[in-house]
């Protein structure tokens, strides 16, 4: 992993978006089902939004720009899944802002799938 990716991850942690802040408040410090989540985690040459090692689960938040980069996102997801053997669940920023409870329920469901 290059130091550039690590530096990028640090920069992202210092300037979270509103949806990232909101979700991080719910996930941090083992507040969510006792699971340890990390944010802005380097994976190979990418940085993922949130990661739970015990569940092998990556949570990605997609803003409006992700619609414009759908092909890139699909290739990135395949690379991350192959590199780290993880599952990725994606949410739109609007879902986080408008229905955090439903998002957390989906994350809980996906987390339990990883522990089986």
Beta strands, then each sheet from edge to edge (+ up, - down):
strand 1: 37-43
strand 2: 46-52
strand 3: 57-62
strand 4: 87-92
sheet 1: 1+ 2- 3+ 4+
end
